[in-house]
Amino acid sequence: MAKKASSFSALGGLVFSTDAGRHCPSCGQPVDTCTCKKTLIPEGDGIARVRRESKGRGGKTVTTITGVPLAEEPLKDLASNLKRRCGTGGSLKDGVIEIQGDHVALLLAELEKLGFKAKKSGG
């Protein structure tokens, strides 16, 4: 019968390991060192959806753009250009462009001018 460990030190030191964190689904390398992540285009129907949100943001209004069919680097450039066009701040989180303020109409027009299919989403 095995002896029950009475403390963490009795376990031999290692309690939990994620084995280098998350891995890229394409190449299997850790996400931080992956070379193919710059070329991955998110799956979807290719339509950019623009919506106004304020939930969970302390009452502040934010315009979000999801579903833009671009890889990570061009998406960063697009987010930067759209923020500059609106004259506000914002961010890019997990493929979602967030622009501070209510700029739905301006962003719809700008995305269509750049050649993307864009739709207003939500109420």
Order of alpha helices (4+ residues) and beta strands (2+ residues): beta-beta-alpha-beta-beta-alpha-beta
